[in-house]
Amino acid sequence: MPKATLVVLSNPVEGREDEYNEWYTNQHLDDVLQVPGVTRATRLKLRSNPVDGKAWRYCAIYDVDHDDPASILDELNARSGTDRMAISEAIDIEGVYAAIYEPFTAKGR
């Protein structure tokens, strides 16, 4: 089990969804995986109508194995917009949500 999980919710700019997905899948995930402590990346696409009517259509979940998981956000911010982590104009950057979560309960069957 990872020490923490980075959850990123985002949407493409209207009319640029294909460009957004191309960049996110084929460049951005690899850039994020270069950050020390980020060990796995998974993208999800919204499949149902949201309960409150507002939703992000895409979610990226990153496994984090780092002694200071919160520092991952600092490193991502430092790299963002540089040649180490180019940001596509096809992402609605103002609407991005990102946070680190740590596990505290696990159940399964």
C-alpha positions in Angstrom: 0.0 0.0 0.0 1.4 3.4 -0.9 2.1 5.9 1.9 -0.2 8.4 0.3 -2.3 9.1 -2.8 -2.2 12.2 -4.9 -5.6 12.9 -6.4 -5.8 15.4 -9.3 -9.2 16.4 -10.8 -9.3 18.3 -14.0 -11.2 19.2 -17.2 -10.1 20.0 -20.7 -10.7 23.4 -22.3 -13.9 23.4 -24.2 -13.4 21.9 -27.7 -9.9 20.6 -26.9 -10.6 17.2 -25.2 -8.6 15.1 -27.7 -5.6 17.4 -27.3 -5.9 17.3 -23.6 -6.1 13.5 -23.4 -3.2 13.1 -25.8 -1.0 15.4 -23.7 -2.1 14.0 -20.3 -1.7 10.3 -21.2 1.4 10.6 -23.4 3.4 13.3 -21.7 2.1 14.5 -18.4 1.8 11.1 -16.7 5.4 10.4 -17.6 6.5 13.8 -16.3 4.8 13.3 -12.9 6.2 9.8 -12.6 9.7 11.4 -12.8 9.1 13.1 -9.5 10.9 11.1 -6.7 8.3 9.2 -4.7 5.6 9.0 -7.3 5.4 5.3 -8.2 2.2 4.7 -10.2 -0.3 6.7 -12.2 -3.9 5.9 -13.2 -6.3 8.0 -15.1 -10.1 7.8 -14.7 -12.9 9.3 -16.7 -16.3 10.3 -15.3 -18.8 7.6 -16.0 -22.0 8.8 -14.2 -23.8 12.0 -13.6 -22.5 13.8 -10.5 -24.7 14.1 -7.4 -24.5 17.9 -7.3 -24.4 18.6 -11.0 -20.8 20.0 -11.0 -18.0 17.6 -11.7 -14.5 17.1 -13.0 -14.6 14.8 -16.0 -11.2 13.4 -15.4 -9.3 12.1 -12.3 -5.6 11.1 -12.1 -4.6 9.1 -9.1 -0.9 8.7 -8.2 0.6 6.4 -5.7 3.1 8.2 -3.5 5.9 6.4 -1.6 7.8 9.2 0.1 8.7 10.1 3.7 7.1 13.5 3.3 4.2 13.0 0.9 3.0 16.6 1.1 6.3 17.7 -0.4 5.3 16.0 -3.7 2.9 18.9 -4.3 5.7 21.4 -3.7 7.9 19.6 -6.3 5.1 19.4 -8.8 4.5 23.1 -8.5 8.2 23.8 -8.9 8.4 21.7 -12.1 5.0 22.9 -13.5 5.4 25.0 -16.6 9.1 24.2 -17.0 10.8 21.9 -19.6 10.6 19.2 -16.9 6.8 19.5 -16.8 5.2 21.3 -19.8 1.5 22.2 -19.2 -0.8 22.0 -22.2 -3.1 24.9 -23.0 -5.8 22.3 -23.5 -6.2 21.8 -19.7 -8.5 24.1 -17.8 -5.7 25.0 -15.3 -7.9 27.3 -13.2 -10.3 24.4 -12.4 -7.7 21.8 -11.3 -8.0 20.3 -7.9 -5.0 18.5 -6.4 -4.5 17.1 -2.9 -2.5 14.4 -1.1 -4.5 11.8 0.9 -3.1 9.2 3.2 -4.7 5.9 4.0 -6.2 5.4 7.4 -8.7 2.6 6.9 -8.6 -0.3 4.4 -11.2 -3.0 3.9 -11.7 -5.5 1.2 -13.2 -8.9 0.3 
